[in-house]
Every structure is written in structure tokens, then in C-alpha cells.
Amino acid sequence: MYNLLLVARGRALLRLTAIVALTCIVLLSVACGTSTAQNQSAPPDLVAPQQYGGGYSGGNASADTQAGAAFARWVLDQDPQRQFITDAIVRNESSLGVKVQPNVTKADLQRLLVALTQGMARTFPGKPLTVIAFYQSGDKLAQANFDPGTNQVSVQFAQ
Amino acid sequence: MGNIFDRLAQGPGAMQQGDYNDWNEMVGTAPPKKFGRVASNAIQQVPPQQYQRHIQPGVDGTDPLGSLNPGDRTDLAQSLISTLTGGGTSPQQIQSNAGVQNLDPRAMSPQDLANLLQYTHKNDPQALGKVATQFQDKPDILHALLGNKALLLLAAGLGAKYLADQSAKKKQQQSKPQGRV
């Protein structure tokens, strides 16, 4: 009887170990998958000032190319009162990061991102574009993606 | 074109009255030699594929040459052909190499002019700088000729100089003796 109990307990322990091991494997796989997805879709640094441009009109307008910096300055020029945008950073002439005022509404932010993406597509045509809005703290607020194949802009808000 | 959303969506080439004034004050008055040099440099920073997307009628839903009034388009075609032939290329060579059906500036279609501009952009981009110089105070034609990216680079190249000049003038004024009665 005691032996039977020991065998049963041993089997339960084995089953428990197997379940724990399987759970660990699944969790690890999910973590690795998420990490890869994040790395693949992670945009370049769109908050730190870049090589070209710099402080401009009370904000920052810079980029890693001359044309990008000129575009960043043009973006700030369109909002001289700083009603919406305070800073603009361009990378690879394909990604734009803007810091927005804290009081901007969700509807205005959506319109702003779509407009910025369309203007950028007219300046740097024929490539996929990303425009990201950041809080003043640098945390991501929302992202717009432009698909040159369909000419469509999609906007996602951060959770 | 009134609000910020419309302006941003149209891109840098779409100008309002105030923009024309700023343009003429800052860019239109630049020395032509410098303007031509900066314009040549700007257009060479636009890859052929991007220029093709800008200039080809209908691509990305735009038609910069077709949007020009016919007189401006004729002037642009005339200036381009004169610049190319002035560089030693015969009209027959231009027509054949660029795949242009008609080389009469008054009768060239936006498509023919687009083909000629693409050919020039690939083979003689400096000629586009020379042509741009002739339309220095006409941002609409310059936008059609160069596209948004080169236009931004052009304004930035000349604007930087302009701002530097302003800064130098201010420094000179500050260094002059003060308080004379």
C-alpha cells in the first residue's frame, strides 16, 4: 500500500515537472517571438536630436540627412504657434517623430498624423513611411504607417 | 489650404501668399550663380526613381507639369531645350535619347516634357540647375521642375546663407561704436 502511494506520488511529481517544463518552453517561445517582432518593427530613434539641424523656433528640428532636416524645419514652420507640434525628428527620410502638446485631442492627433504622413509621402515618395507622435516625456502616443503600394495611411494609438 | 492639417498634407511645394513673399524675400533675391549652384546640388540629391515619381504625370495622384499654366510650361520647355542644345547636344539627339515625340516647346505635352526632364536629370543634372536659375522668382515652376525634396534643399541651402548674412550684419552692427550724440 505504501509502495503504491509512493509510485502514485512519483507519477504526479513527474507530471507536474513535465507541465512546468512545458509551460516554461511555451513562455520562452512567446517571449522570444515578441522580442523578435519588436526588433523587426521597432522604428529608429525618433526622439534624440540628429546630425543635421537642431534647435529651431523654440523646438528641435533635426535629421540624419540635409533633406530630412529641411523637412523637419518645414513641419515646425507650419505650426508657428506650437499649437500641436514642438519637435520634429526625421530618420532615413522614411521615419518622422514629432513631440506633441499634452492637450492635443485624439481626433486632432489622428488628423495630424495622417496629414504629416501625406506631406512626407509627397516629399519622399515611393517608400513605406512611419510617423510617430510622442508625449513630451518621449513616450509613444500613436503611430501612422504609409503603404506606397496602396497609398493608404493607417493610424494606431498606443495602449 | 487654410488650416495646419491641409498645409501639412499638401507638402512643402504648396504655397500660400505669405509663402510667396517669404520665398521672394529669401530665395528670389539670391545671386543667380549661387542659386544655380545650390539648385544643381539639390536636384542631384534626389534619386532618379524619386524624381520619376515626382515628374511623371499621374504617378502618386499628382501632375506637376500638367498643373502649370500652358505659358509657364512652354517657358520651362523652351528654357530646358535651349540649355541642352547650348551644351552641344543636337535637337535630334535629345529627341532620340529622351524618347520625346515633339520638341516644339509650344506643343510639347506634359508627358513629353516629363520624359525630357527625366532624361536631363539622369544625364545632365547641372542643366536643371541652370534652368532653375531662370525661374528663381517663380516657386510654382520651380516646384514642378524640382519637386518637394529638392525645393526644400534649395531653400535650406540659400536660407542658411541668408540667415548667416543676417547674423553677420547684426554682429557688425553690434560691434559699431554706440552712444554717439
Interface residues (C-beta under 8 A of the other chain):
Chain A: Q66 A67 A69 A70 F71 R73 W74 V75 Q78 D79 Q83 F84 R111 L112 V114 A115 L116 Q118 G119 M120 A121 R122 T123 F124 P125 G126 N151
Chain B: I4 F5 D6 R7 L8 A9 Q10 G11 P12 G13 Q45 Q49 Q50 R53 H54 D60 G61 T62 N148 K149 L152 L153 A155 A156
